[in-house]
Amino acid sequence: MSELHHLSATQLLQAYMAHQLSPVEVMQSVIAQVERWEPSLHATYLYRPEASLAQARASEARWMQRSPQGWLDGVPTTIKDNIATAGDPTPLGTAATTLTAAAADAPPSARLREAGALLWAKTTMPDFGMLSSGLSSFHATARNPWDLSKGPGGSSAGAGAAAAAGYGPLHVGTDIGGSIRLPASWCGIVGFKPSLGRIPIDPPYTGRCAGPMTRSVEDAALMMMVLAQPDACDCMALPPQHIAWQQLAPGLQRLRGLRIGLLLDAGCGLPVEPEVRQAVEQAARLFEEAGAIVTPMAPFLGRDMLDGMDHFWRMRSHMDLQAMPVAQQAKVLPFIRQWADSAHALTATAVFAAQHQFFRTRQATVQACAAFDYVLSPVAPITAFDAELAAPTNDPLRPLEHIAFTVPFNMSEQPAISVPCALSSQGLPIGLQITGARFDDLGVLQVARAFEQLRAPLPAWPQPPAMQTTD
């Protein structure tokens, strides 16, 4: 058996049911792994090992009595900083936030707690979640386990790093423009952004989703069983629906005859690195060999669309900062301040035009995907970038050049997943994005599971610095 912190949630639950493992043993293994990695990684916030062991002992007692509390009883799980947990502050990754205890769990936290998950830590993020990096004015800079000189991506930075480093099997991130899928791609894990409203979230916002970040599609589907439950907190939540999340069995025959679009040019943003393009093209060939019909797609995201969304988010952040006392504003990461303050001269007409680009993006995305069952693309045009940079361009006036493959599907509300497909020549992960039609969340998971069976075996997970050898 693998080291306990490397076991999947499905394996853990099977072992608990057979009384072959205890949640206490598993949590102790996770704690030991965290203590090996965390001085270098900086993935966690509110790390409380003693409290987690107390949760594990209670879970152990339930399993001994054969009365588990729910689908995830005893499974170590982390939650992103910006998802409220009752009694804990929610700093949103920034030193500018006044730390006050949350009155109640946000919906994802509540569902996980009800299911018996061991909520042992929260994970780090950049200021207000407005960067695809691990830089933060509140948290230490998060790093990528595959290469500590690189960042894990963001804004679900700590979650991506934690999953890759073996901090237990289950992690929850959030995504408004790629913040689950980008760190999933750059950290070599699975990151699923469901249809908008499939997982209730508080506060809801245009394009904003919570979703699983795991090492396998099977574990992501298991989390969806728990997270995709109704909650009145989210005014944008989808109606309750029974979905057989664990029906991933169709396997490779699931791909036969599917109409697959292949998007290799986002239409704007950074150019796709050759190794990223090659990895996605190879994935597409595997789909063809399995009987899918793969057709190249023309780009559909325009420069005006990406810039419009950027300008609107700048103004939103500018107004949020202006509402703070000056002393609090000064605590925000300088990159974020410069980005937000650049909106001060935008006219009302310009802001209206910028806001309209969200709808234009939605319309263009849905029309481009309508001819296909699923769409394959890169998650990001590049592999992981330097940990000290706020964005690949390091330019506050060009901050979103790397999200052109991900943000359209937030606006169109379509489910999209990042699945590891290759390592670059530098040993950095490359993710394949698989996108489906709105509401076809289960189909996306099934196709992603089939791809896991198609692809070549992936290298072993990275080891903590103290365990690496120089041989």
C-alpha positions in Angstrom: 0.0 0.0 0.0 1.2 3.5 -0.8 2.0 6.0 2.0 -1.3 6.9 3.6 -1.2 10.5 2.6 -1.0 9.5 -1.0 -4.1 7.3 -1.0 -7.2 8.5 -2.8 -10.4 9.3 -1.0 -12.0 6.2 -2.6 -9.2 4.0 -1.3 -9.4 5.5 2.2 -13.1 4.9 2.4 -12.8 1.3 1.3 -10.1 0.8 3.9 -12.1 2.4 6.7 -15.1 0.3 5.8 -13.0 -2.9 6.0 -11.4 -1.7 9.3 -8.0 -1.9 7.6 -7.1 1.7 8.3 -8.0 4.4 10.9 -8.7 8.0 10.1 -6.2 8.8 12.9 -3.4 6.9 11.1 -4.2 8.7 7.9 -4.3 12.2 9.5 -1.0 11.5 11.2 0.5 10.6 7.9 -0.9 13.9 6.3 0.5 15.9 9.2 4.0 14.3 8.8 3.9 15.2 5.0 2.8 18.7 5.7 5.6 19.2 8.1 8.1 18.0 5.5 6.8 20.2 2.8 5.2 23.3 4.4 8.4 25.2 5.3 9.1 25.4 1.5 5.6 25.3 0.1 3.4 27.8 2.1 0.2 26.2 1.0 -1.8 26.3 4.3 -3.6 28.7 6.5 -5.1 27.9 9.9 -3.2 24.6 10.0 -4.3 23.0 13.2 -2.9 19.5 13.6 -4.3 18.8 17.1 -7.8 19.8 16.1 -7.6 17.6 13.0 -6.5 14.6 15.1 -9.5 15.2 17.4 -11.8 15.1 14.3 -10.0 11.9 13.2 -10.6 10.2 16.5 -14.3 11.0 16.4 -14.4 9.6 12.8 -12.6 6.5 13.9 -15.2 5.9 16.6 -18.0 6.2 14.1 -16.3 3.7 11.7 -15.7 1.3 14.6 -19.4 1.4 15.2 -20.1 1.0 11.5 -22.0 4.3 11.5 -20.1 6.8 9.3 -21.5 10.3 9.3 -21.5 10.7 5.5 -19.7 10.0 2.2 -16.4 11.6 3.2 -16.2 10.5 6.9 -12.5 10.6 7.9 -11.1 11.9 4.6 -8.6 14.8 5.0 -9.8 17.8 3.2 -8.7 21.5 2.8 -10.8 24.5 1.9 -9.6 27.7 0.3 -9.1 30.8 2.4 -12.0 32.7 0.8 -14.6 30.0 1.6 -16.0 30.8 5.1 -15.7 28.4 7.9 -17.6 29.1 11.1 -15.5 30.8 13.8 -12.6 31.5 11.6 -11.4 34.7 9.9 -11.6 35.0 6.1 -8.7 37.2 5.1 -9.2 36.8 1.3 -5.4 36.6 0.9 -4.8 40.2 1.8 -3.4 42.0 4.8 -6.0 44.7 4.2 -8.9 42.6 5.6 -10.0 43.1 9.1 -9.9 39.6 10.7 -13.3 38.8 12.1 -14.7 35.3 12.7 -17.2 34.0 10.2 -20.6 33.5 11.7 -21.4 30.4 9.7 -20.0 27.9 7.2 -20.3 28.8 3.5 -22.2 26.1 1.6 -19.1 24.0 0.5 -17.7 24.0 4.1 -21.1 23.1 5.5 -21.6 20.2 3.0 -18.1 18.8 3.7 -18.6 19.0 7.5 -21.9 17.3 7.2 -20.3 14.5 5.2 -17.7 13.9 8.0 -14.6 15.2 6.1 -11.7 16.1 8.3 -11.4 19.9 7.7 -7.8 20.2 8.9 -6.6 23.4 7.2 -7.5 26.2 4.8 -5.3 27.0 1.8 -3.6 30.2 0.7 -4.5 32.6 -2.1 -3.4 36.0 -3.5 -5.0 39.3 -2.5 -8.8 39.1 -3.2 -8.2 36.1 -5.6 -7.2 38.6 -8.3 -3.9 36.9 -9.4 -3.0 33.6 -11.0 -0.1 33.3 -8.6 0.7 32.5 -5.0 1.8 36.1 -4.1 -0.1 37.6 -1.2 0.2 40.5 1.3 -1.2 38.2 4.0 0.2 34.7 3.3 3.8 33.7 2.6 4.4 33.2 -1.1 3.1 29.8 -2.2 5.3 27.6 -4.4 5.0 24.7 -6.8 6.1 21.2 -5.5 7.4 20.3 -8.9 9.9 23.2 -8.9 10.1 25.5 -5.9 11.3 28.4 -8.0 7.9 28.3 -9.8 4.5 29.3 -8.5 1.5 27.0 -8.2 -0.8 29.3 -10.1 -3.8 30.9 -8.6 -5.9 32.0 -7.2 -6.5 28.6 -5.7 -2.7 28.6 -5.1 -2.4 26.7 -1.9 -5.0 24.1 -2.9 -3.1 23.2 -6.1 0.2 23.0 -4.2 -1.3 21.0 -1.4 -2.9 18.4 -3.7 0.4 17.9 -5.6 2.4 17.6 -2.4 0.3 14.9 -0.9 -1.6 16.9 1.8 -4.4 14.3 1.6 -6.7 13.6 -1.3 -9.4 16.3 -1.3 -9.2 20.1 -1.7 -11.7 22.8 -2.6 -10.9 25.9 -4.8 -12.8 28.6 -6.4 -12.7 29.8 -10.0 -14.0 33.0 -11.7 -11.6 33.1 -14.7 -9.4 30.0 -14.3 -8.5 29.9 -10.6 -9.2 26.2 -10.2 -8.0 25.0 -13.6 -4.8 27.1 -13.9 -3.2 25.8 -10.6 -4.5 22.3 -11.4 -2.6 22.5 -14.8 0.6 23.9 -13.4 0.6 21.5 -10.4 -0.3 18.4 -12.3 -3.6 17.6 -10.6 -7.3 17.5 -11.6 -9.3 20.7 -11.2 -13.0 20.8 -12.0 -15.0 24.0 -12.5 -18.7 22.8 -12.7 -21.6 24.6 -14.4 -22.3 27.8 -12.6 -24.6 27.2 -9.7 -24.0 23.4 -9.6 -22.1 23.9 -6.3 -23.8 26.6 -4.2 -21.4 29.2 -3.0 -21.6 32.3 -0.8 -21.2 35.0 -2.0 -22.3 34.2 -5.6 -21.0 36.3 -8.5 -21.0 36.2 -12.3 -18.9 33.3 -13.3 -17.8 32.3 -9.8 -17.7 28.6 -9.0 -16.3 26.4 -6.3 -15.0 23.0 -7.3 -12.8 19.9 -6.4 -9.0 19.9 -6.7 -7.8 16.3 -6.5 -5.3 13.8 -7.9 -7.9 11.9 -9.8 -11.2 12.3 -11.7 -12.7 9.6 -9.5 -12.1 11.7 -6.3 -13.4 14.8 -8.0 -16.7 13.0 -8.8 -16.8 11.8 -5.2 -16.6 15.4 -4.0 -19.3 16.4 -6.3 -21.7 14.0 -4.6 -21.3 16.1 -1.5 -20.7 19.6 -2.8 -23.5 19.7 -5.3 -26.3 19.8 -2.8 -28.9 22.6 -2.6 -28.3 25.6 -0.4 -30.5 28.7 -0.1 -27.5 31.0 0.4 -26.8 31.0 -3.3 -29.4 32.9 -5.3 -27.7 31.6 -8.5 -27.8 27.9 -7.5 -29.2 25.4 -10.0 -32.4 23.5 -9.0 -31.7 20.3 -7.1 -31.0 17.4 -9.4 -30.1 13.7 -8.9 -26.8 13.1 -10.8 -25.1 9.7 -10.6 -21.7 11.3 -10.0 -19.8 8.0 -9.6 -21.0 6.5 -12.9 -17.6 6.9 -14.6 -17.6 3.2 -15.7 -18.4 3.7 -19.5 -14.7 3.9 -20.0 -13.2 4.3 -23.5 -16.4 3.4 -25.3 -17.7 6.7 -23.9 -15.5 8.5 -26.5 -16.6 6.6 -29.6 -18.5 8.8 -32.0 -18.1 12.0 -29.9 -17.8 15.3 -31.8 -14.7 16.9 -30.3 -13.6 20.4 -31.0 -9.8 21.1 -30.8 -9.0 24.7 -29.8 -5.3 25.5 -30.0 -5.5 29.2 -30.6 -7.5 31.2 -28.0 -7.7 34.3 -30.2 -5.7 36.6 -27.9 -3.4 36.5 -25.0 0.0 34.8 -24.7 1.1 32.5 -27.6 0.9 28.8 -26.8 4.3 27.3 -26.0 5.3 24.6 -28.4 5.5 21.9 -25.7 2.0 22.8 -24.5 0.6 22.6 -28.0 2.3 19.3 -28.7 0.9 17.8 -25.5 -2.7 18.8 -26.3 -2.3 17.6 -29.9 -1.1 14.3 -28.7 -4.1 14.1 -26.4 -6.4 14.8 -29.3 -4.8 12.0 -31.3 -5.6 9.6 -28.4 -9.2 10.7 -28.6 -9.2 10.0 -32.3 -7.7 6.6 -31.9 -10.5 5.8 -29.4 -13.1 6.7 -32.0 -13.9 10.3 -31.4 -14.2 12.7 -34.3 -11.8 15.6 -33.7 -12.2 18.9 -35.6 -10.0 22.0 -35.3 -11.8 25.1 -34.0 -11.3 28.7 -35.0 -10.5 31.1 -32.2 -13.5 33.0 -30.9 -12.3 35.2 -28.0 -11.5 38.7 -29.2 -9.0 41.2 -27.8 -11.9 43.6 -27.0 -13.6 40.8 -25.0 -10.6 40.0 -22.8 -9.7 43.7 -22.3 -13.3 44.5 -21.5 -13.5 41.9 -18.7 -10.2 43.1 -17.4 -11.3 46.8 -17.3 -14.5 46.0 -15.6 -12.8 43.9 -12.9 -10.3 46.8 -12.5 -13.1 49.2 -11.8 -14.8 46.8 -9.4 -11.5 46.4 -7.5 -10.8 50.1 -7.6 -14.2 50.9 -6.0 -13.6 48.2 -3.4 -10.2 49.7 -2.5 -11.6 53.3 -2.4 -14.1 52.2 0.1 -11.3 51.2 2.5 -9.5 53.6 4.9 -6.2 54.8 3.3 -4.1 52.8 5.8 -5.9 49.6 4.8 -5.4 50.3 1.1 -1.7 50.6 1.6 -1.6 47.0 2.8 -2.8 45.6 -0.5 -0.2 44.0 -2.8 1.3 46.8 -4.9 0.6 45.0 -8.1 -3.1 44.8 -7.3 -3.2 48.4 -6.2 -1.6 49.6 -9.5 -3.9 47.4 -11.5 -7.1 48.6 -9.8 -6.1 52.3 -9.6 -5.5 52.3 -13.4 -9.3 52.3 -13.7 -9.8 55.7 -12.0 -10.0 57.5 -15.4 -12.5 55.2 -17.0 -15.7 57.0 -18.0 -19.2 55.6 -17.3 -19.5 54.9 -21.0 -16.2 52.9 -21.0 -17.3 50.9 -17.9 -20.6 50.1 -19.6 -18.8 49.0 -22.7 -16.4 46.9 -20.7 -19.3 45.2 -18.8 -21.0 44.3 -22.1 -17.9 42.2 -23.0 -19.0 39.6 -20.5 -22.2 38.9 -22.5 -20.3 39.0 -25.8 -17.9 36.5 -24.5 -20.7 34.2 -23.3 -22.4 34.5 -26.7 -19.3 33.8 -28.7 -18.3 30.8 -26.5 -21.7 29.1 -26.7 -21.9 29.6 -30.5 -18.3 28.3 -31.0 -19.0 25.1 -28.9 -22.5 24.4 -30.3 -21.3 22.0 -33.0 -19.4 19.8 -30.5 -20.1 17.4 -27.7 -16.8 18.4 -25.9 -13.9 20.8 -26.6 -10.2 20.1 -25.9 -7.7 22.9 -25.4 -4.8 23.9 -23.3 -5.6 25.1 -19.8 -2.9 27.7 -20.1 -0.7 28.7 -23.0 2.5 28.3 -20.8 3.8 26.1 -18.0 4.3 27.4 -14.5 6.1 30.8 -14.2 8.4 32.2 -11.5 7.0 32.2 -8.0 7.9 35.8 -7.3 5.9 37.2 -10.3 2.3 38.3 -9.8 1.5 37.3 -13.4 3.4 35.8 -16.3 3.8 39.2 -17.9 4.5 40.9 -14.5 2.7 43.9 -16.0 -0.4 45.3 -14.1 -1.7 46.7 -17.4 -1.5 43.2 -19.1 -2.5 40.9 -16.2 -4.9 38.4 -17.9 -2.9 37.3 -21.0 -2.7 33.7 -19.7 -6.5 33.1 -19.0 -7.8 33.3 -22.6 -8.5 29.5 -22.7 -10.2 29.4 -19.3 -12.3 32.6 -18.7 -14.7 32.1 -21.6 -16.2 29.0 -19.9 -16.8 30.9 -16.7 -18.9 33.4 -18.7 -20.7 30.7 -20.6 -21.3 28.8 -17.4 -20.1 25.6 -19.0 -18.3 22.8 -17.0 -14.6 22.5 -17.7 -11.9 20.3 -16.2 -8.1 20.3 -16.1 -6.6 16.9 -16.4 -2.8 16.2 -16.3 -1.6 15.1 -19.8 2.2 15.5 -19.9 5.4 17.0 -18.3 7.5 19.5 -20.2 11.2 19.0 -20.9 11.7 21.1 -17.7 9.7 18.6 -15.7 6.7 21.0 -15.3 3.1 19.7 -15.6 0.9 20.5 -18.6 -2.9 20.2 -18.3 -5.5 19.3 -20.9 -8.8 21.3 -20.6 -12.0 19.3 -21.4 -15.2 21.4 -21.7 -18.7 20.3 -22.1 -22.1 21.9 -22.7 -23.8 23.8 -19.9 -25.2 21.3 -17.3 -23.2 18.3 -18.7 -21.0 18.1 -15.6 -21.2 14.3 -15.4 -20.3 14.0 -19.1 -17.2 16.1 -18.6 -16.1 13.9 -15.7 -16.7 10.7 -17.7 -14.7 12.0 -20.7 -11.9 13.1 -18.4 -11.9 9.7 -16.7 -11.6 8.0 -20.1 -8.7 10.3 -20.9 -6.9 9.2 -17.7 -7.1 5.7 -19.0 -5.8 6.7 -22.5 -2.8 8.8 -21.5 0.7 7.4 -20.9 1.5 6.8 -17.2 2.6 10.0 -15.5 5.8 10.4 -13.4 5.8 9.9 -9.7 4.7 12.8 -7.5 7.4 15.2 -6.4 9.2 14.6 -3.1 9.7 17.0 -0.2 13.1 18.8 -0.3 14.4 16.9 2.7 13.6 13.6 0.9 15.2 14.5 -2.4 18.5 12.9 -3.3 21.3 14.3 -5.5 22.1 10.9 -7.2 
